């Protein structure tokens, strides 16, 4: 919750932002979902048992991190 609130305060996202998250309990709790709803943010999570739902987003961010953050190659 603290990280989400800090990100919202700093970045001031527009209504309609798509927030990619895994199926962790912290992303499914009522308070977290309520804060997302209050700010007009949609949470993108995989359906149970379907790990391919967010595969494209996960692959994109893995590649971005590798190319922009990790210069070990």
N, C-alpha and C positions, 0 to 999 in steps of 0.2 A: 504494500500500500504506500509506504514512504517513497519508494523509487518511482512509482506511477505518479504520485502527487507532485514530486519534484520534476519529473519529465513534463507534466502538463503545465506547471508553473513556468518552466524555462522555455519550452518550445511553443506553447500556446497553439495546440493543434486545432485545425478547423473541424467542424462537425462532419462526420462521415469518415473519419480516420479509421483505417483497418489495423487493428492491433493483433499481431501474430503471437500466439502463445502455445505452449504444450499443454498436456492434460493434467498438469500438476494441480494439487489441491488448492494452492494459493491463488490460482487463476479461476478456480471454480467457486470460491467462497462467495457468499451473498454480498458482503461489503465491497469486495473487489468488482464484482459484476455491477453493483449499484453505482459505483463511481464511474465505471465505463459508460453505463446508460445515462447517467446524469450529464456527462460531457459529450454525449452523442458519438461515442467510440464503439465500433463493432469489434468483437473479439473473434478471431479466426482460430479455431482449434480443430484438431482431427477428431473424427468420430471414433468411438471406442472400437478397437480392432481393425481400424483402417488407417494404417500409418502413411499411406500414400496421399491422403488429403492435403497435407501441407508440404509435401516433398519438394514442390517447385520453390516455394518460399524458403524452405530450409536450405536447399541447394544454392539459391541465389545468395543468401546471407553468408553461407560457408565460403563461397567463392569471393564475395566482397571482402570478408575478413582476411582471407588468404592473400588477396592481391593488395589490399589497402593497409592492413595492419601488420601482418606477419611477413617480415622480409627475410625469413630464414632460407628461402629458395634463391 
